[in-house]
Amino acid sequence: MRFHHITGLALALAPLSMAGACPNKEKAVEPVNPAPAPAPAAAPAPAPASSPAATVPKKKKKHSHKSHHGPKKDGSKKNKPKKDGSKKDDSKKEQPKQEEPKQETPKQEQPKQEQPKQEQPKQDTPKQEQPKPETYEPAPVAPAPVVAGVIGDGHTMKGPMTRYGDNPKCTEYDCWQGGACSFTDYTLPEGIDGTTCVSEQIWDNGVHCGGCVKVSHKGKTLTLMVTNRTDLGPGHLDMTPATWNKLTNNLSWGGGFDEPWEFIECPISTPLKIKLHGGASKYWFAASVENAKHRTVKLEVSVDDGKSWVNTNREVFNMYTLGKQQLSKDTAWVRVTSINGQTVVVKDVALKSGQVTAGAVNY
């Protein structure tokens, strides 16, 4: 009967307890409901509004434990379980409502993870740009390289111009045939106006032999071939009497005036030639290059039709030799290289003393 009496009082006081709990619910519900309405980014806004409401249930939760067990021990505390029950309902309803926007935030972060997937085509663009530098790679390969350490065509020098061969006076061919460039029985090609010596300071074992220079004096210009060597400075040119007279209009004075001059391509249209020196054979290879448009810097020999090549040494008098090395055949292929890196192969060169073999082309 006592339990029934407490129940009747609880039922009678229920409207009063619920009336006191509604304002708390409204305060708790109002900050939660407007939170989902705006964009997900505004989810943190309810935090300050709900903070005062959140402090109230925390204090009431402490009483809720007492009120939960209170009716059993002490029947006088009737308002606490009723108020606590309403607050428990409020907390249960508030927690899922506040957690729902928290669960939605990771859902909104998922498209952020998809953004790097959209950036993948950006990584594809540099892959398409990779073939572009390949189109520019062949460009520097096109021009022929100039051999290092060799004065190329177009190089201008300046020095004294003189004349040699006066005592006794020599003819054009007698002045340089059998001279330092080892030219013998060689006739100057058409377009060559005369010959000159270059300084021993730029001699380099005769690398300039057979090359051409352009000289000018008082409005007259000549194309000369290097056939010998001289002394003095690197720009010194020493000409034969016949060449000197062409350039200076028979100037009797021996020279000494300075003029600029330039290395040029020889105006030769016929193929170059390989000349074997006196006493040369397969046992002693010794050769020179004649009639070349550009100066020669390298000569190689092959006895297996170009499958393998043996490099020679250029001696001081413009003579390419193999030293003590002997060849196994009476003929050989000869490959020569110009200062511009161009190569010409002369096939079936007869390895005989004084033999001249013409190639098919020039540099």
C-alpha positions in Angstrom: 0.0 0.0 0.0 2.9 2.3 0.6 4.3 1.6 -2.8 0.9 2.4 -4.3 0.8 5.7 -2.3 4.2 6.8 -3.7 3.0 6.0 -7.2 -0.1 8.1 -6.8 1.9 11.1 -5.5 4.4 10.7 -8.4 1.5 10.7 -10.9 0.0 13.8 -9.2 3.4 15.6 -9.3 4.3 14.5 -12.9 2.7 17.5 -14.7 4.7 19.9 -12.4 8.0 18.1 -13.0 7.4 18.0 -16.7 6.6 21.6 -16.8 9.9 22.4 -15.2 11.7 20.2 -17.6 10.4 21.6 -20.8 12.4 24.8 -20.7 15.5 22.7 -20.3 14.5 20.6 -23.3 13.9 23.7 -25.4 17.2 25.2 -24.5 18.9 21.9 -25.4 17.0 21.3 -28.6 17.2 24.8 -30.0 21.0 24.9 -30.4 21.0 21.4 -31.9 18.3 21.9 -34.5 19.7 25.0 -36.2 23.2 23.3 -36.5 22.3 20.8 -39.3 20.5 23.5 -41.3 23.5 25.5 -42.6 26.5 24.1 -44.4 28.5 21.4 -42.7 31.3 23.9 -42.1 29.0 25.6 -39.6 28.8 22.5 -37.3 31.2 24.0 -34.7 28.7 27.0 -34.1 26.4 25.1 -31.7 29.3 24.5 -29.3 29.2 27.8 -27.5 25.3 27.8 -27.4 25.0 24.4 -26.0 27.7 24.9 -23.3 25.4 26.4 -20.7 22.8 23.7 -21.3 25.5 21.0 -21.1 26.6 22.2 -17.6 23.1 21.8 -16.2 22.7 18.1 -17.0 26.1 17.3 -15.6 25.1 18.5 -12.2 21.7 16.8 -12.5 23.4 13.5 -13.6 25.1 13.4 -10.2 21.7 13.7 -8.6 20.3 11.2 -11.1 22.3 8.4 -9.6 21.0 9.3 -6.1 17.5 9.7 -7.4 17.6 6.4 -9.3 18.2 4.5 -6.1 16.4 7.1 -3.9 12.9 6.0 -4.3 13.7 2.6 -3.0 15.4 3.8 0.2 13.7 7.0 0.9 10.3 7.9 -0.3 10.5 11.5 0.6 12.8 12.4 -2.4 10.1 12.2 -5.1 10.9 15.2 -7.2 14.5 14.1 -8.0 13.7 10.9 -9.9 11.1 12.7 -11.9 13.4 15.6 -12.8 16.2 13.2 -13.4 14.1 11.1 -15.7 13.3 14.0 -17.8 17.0 15.1 -17.9 18.0 11.6 -18.8 15.7 11.7 -21.7 17.1 15.1 -22.7 20.7 13.8 -22.6 19.8 10.7 -24.6 18.1 12.8 -27.2 20.8 15.5 -27.3 23.8 13.0 -27.6 22.7 11.5 -30.9 21.7 14.9 -32.3 25.1 16.3 -31.5 27.0 13.2 -32.8 25.1 13.2 -36.1 27.0 16.3 -37.5 30.2 14.8 -36.2 29.5 11.6 -38.2 28.7 13.8 -41.2 32.0 15.6 -41.1 34.1 12.6 -42.1 31.6 12.0 -44.9 32.4 15.5 -46.2 36.1 14.8 -45.9 35.8 11.9 -48.3 35.7 14.1 -51.3 38.9 15.7 -50.0 40.5 12.3 -50.4 39.2 12.2 -54.0 41.0 15.5 -54.8 44.4 13.8 -55.2 42.7 11.5 -57.7 41.8 14.5 -59.7 45.4 15.7 -59.6 46.6 12.5 -61.3 46.0 13.9 -64.8 48.2 16.8 -63.7 51.0 14.3 -63.3 50.2 12.9 -66.8 51.0 16.3 -68.4 54.8 16.2 -67.6 54.8 12.7 -69.1 53.5 14.1 -72.3 56.2 16.8 -72.2 59.0 14.2 -72.0 59.2 13.6 -75.8 59.7 17.3 -76.4 63.4 17.5 -75.4 64.0 14.5 -77.6 63.3 16.6 -80.7 66.1 19.0 -79.7 68.7 16.3 -79.0 69.8 15.7 -82.6 70.4 19.4 -83.2 73.9 19.7 -81.6 74.9 16.5 -83.3 74.4 17.8 -86.8 77.4 20.1 -87.2 80.8 18.3 -87.6 83.0 18.7 -84.5 86.3 20.6 -84.8 89.3 18.6 -83.5 90.5 20.0 -80.2 93.8 21.8 -80.4 93.7 22.4 -84.2 93.2 25.9 -85.7 90.0 25.6 -87.7 89.0 27.2 -90.9 87.9 30.8 -90.5 90.5 31.5 -87.8 92.3 34.8 -88.5 95.9 35.5 -87.6 98.3 38.4 -88.1 102.1 38.6 -88.5 104.9 39.6 -90.8 104.9 38.6 -94.4 108.3 37.8 -95.9 110.0 36.1 -98.9 112.5 33.2 -99.0 114.5 31.4 -101.6 116.6 34.3 -102.9 120.1 32.8 -102.4 120.0 31.1 -104.8 116.7 32.0 -106.2 114.4 29.0 -106.5 111.4 28.4 -108.7 108.0 27.8 -107.2 108.2 24.0 -107.1 111.9 23.8 -106.4 111.4 25.9 -103.2 109.2 23.3 -101.4 109.3 20.0 -103.3 110.8 17.5 -100.8 110.5 20.1 -98.0 109.1 19.9 -94.5 105.6 18.8 -95.8 107.1 15.8 -97.7 105.4 16.8 -100.9 107.2 15.2 -103.9 106.1 15.4 -107.5 103.0 17.3 -106.5 101.3 19.8 -108.8 99.2 22.6 -107.3 95.5 22.2 -108.1 93.6 24.9 -110.0 92.5 27.8 -107.9 95.7 27.8 -105.8 97.7 31.0 -106.5 101.0 30.1 -104.7 102.6 28.6 -101.6 103.8 29.7 -98.2 105.5 28.5 -95.1 103.9 28.7 -91.7 105.6 29.3 -88.4 107.1 26.4 -86.5 105.3 27.6 -83.4 102.0 26.3 -85.0 103.6 23.5 -87.0 102.3 20.6 -85.0 104.1 17.9 -87.0 102.8 19.3 -90.3 99.1 19.3 -89.5 98.7 22.5 -91.7 100.4 20.9 -94.7 98.1 21.0 -97.7 95.8 23.5 -96.0 95.0 26.9 -97.6 95.2 30.5 -96.3 93.8 33.7 -97.7 96.2 36.7 -97.7 95.6 40.3 -98.8 97.9 43.3 -99.5 96.9 46.7 -100.9 93.7 45.5 -102.4 95.0 42.2 -103.8 93.9 38.8 -102.4 95.5 35.4 -103.0 94.8 31.8 -102.0 98.0 30.0 -100.9 98.7 26.4 -99.9 100.9 25.6 -96.9 103.9 23.6 -98.2 106.7 24.3 -95.8 107.7 25.8 -92.4 109.6 28.8 -91.2 110.6 30.6 -87.9 109.5 33.8 -86.1 106.1 34.3 -84.5 102.9 32.2 -84.9 101.5 34.6 -87.5 104.6 34.7 -89.8 104.1 33.7 -93.4 107.2 33.2 -95.6 106.4 33.0 -99.3 108.3 31.8 -102.4 109.6 34.5 -104.7 107.0 33.7 -107.3 104.1 34.0 -104.8 105.6 37.2 -103.3 105.8 38.9 -106.6 102.1 38.1 -107.3 101.0 39.6 -104.0 103.3 42.7 -103.9 103.6 43.5 -107.7 107.3 42.5 -107.8 108.3 44.4 -104.6 112.1 44.2 -104.4 112.2 44.6 -100.7 112.1 41.3 -98.8 109.2 42.2 -96.7 108.5 42.5 -93.0 105.1 44.3 -93.1 102.3 42.9 -91.0 99.0 41.8 -92.6 96.0 39.7 -91.3 95.4 36.4 -93.0 92.9 33.5 -92.5 92.7 29.7 -92.8 90.1 28.7 -95.4 88.8 25.7 -97.2 90.9 24.9 -100.3 89.0 25.5 -103.6 89.6 21.9 -104.8 86.8 19.9 -106.6 88.7 16.7 -107.4 89.0 13.7 -105.0 91.8 13.6 -102.4 94.8 11.3 -102.8 96.9 9.0 -100.7 100.7 9.2 -101.5 103.1 6.4 -100.4 106.6 7.7 -99.7 109.8 6.4 -101.1 110.7 3.0 -99.7 107.2 2.4 -98.3 105.7 -1.1 -98.5 103.6 -3.5 -96.4 106.6 -3.8 -94.2 107.0 -0.1 -93.6 103.8 2.0 -94.1 104.5 5.7 -94.7 101.9 8.0 -96.4 100.7 11.6 -96.8 97.4 13.1 -97.9 97.3 15.3 -101.0 94.7 17.4 -102.7 92.4 17.6 -99.7 89.9 20.4 -99.2 90.5 20.5 -95.5 93.6 19.7 -93.4 93.9 16.1 -92.2 94.4 15.2 -88.6 94.1 11.4 -88.6 94.9 8.4 -90.8 94.0 4.8 -90.2 94.7 1.5 -92.0 92.7 -1.6 -92.5 93.7 -5.0 -94.0 90.3 -6.7 -93.5 88.1 -4.4 -95.7 87.2 -2.0 -93.0 86.2 -4.4 -90.3 89.0 -3.2 -88.0 91.3 -0.1 -88.2 94.8 0.6 -87.0 95.7 4.2 -86.1 99.0 5.7 -87.4 101.3 8.3 -86.0 101.9 11.7 -87.8 105.6 12.3 -87.8 107.3 15.7 -87.9 107.4 16.0 -91.7 103.7 15.3 -92.3 104.2 11.6 -92.7 101.8 9.0 -91.3 103.5 5.8 -90.2 102.9 2.5 -88.3 106.4 2.4 -86.9 107.7 -1.1 -86.7 104.3 -2.7 -87.3 103.9 -4.6 -90.5 100.9 -5.3 -92.7 99.9 -8.7 -94.0 98.7 -7.7 -97.5 100.0 -5.7 -100.4 96.9 -3.5 -100.4 94.9 -1.8 -97.7 92.0 0.5 -97.0 92.9 4.0 -95.7 90.6 6.1 -93.7 91.4 9.8 -93.2 89.7 12.4 -91.0 89.6 16.2 -91.5 89.8 19.0 -88.8 86.0 19.1 -89.1 85.5 15.5 -88.2 84.7 14.4 -91.8 86.0 11.0 -92.9 86.9 9.6 -96.3 87.8 5.9 -97.0 90.1 5.2 -99.9 89.9 1.5 -100.8 92.6 -0.8 -102.3 95.6 1.5 -101.7 98.7 -0.1 -103.2 101.4 -0.4 -100.6 104.3 0.4 -103.0 107.0 3.1 -102.9 105.9 6.3 -104.5 102.4 5.0 -105.3 99.5 7.5 -105.5 95.9 6.3 -105.0 93.0 8.6 -105.6 89.8 8.3 -103.6 86.2 8.6 -104.8 85.4 11.9 -103.0 86.9 14.7 -101.0 86.1 16.0 -97.5 
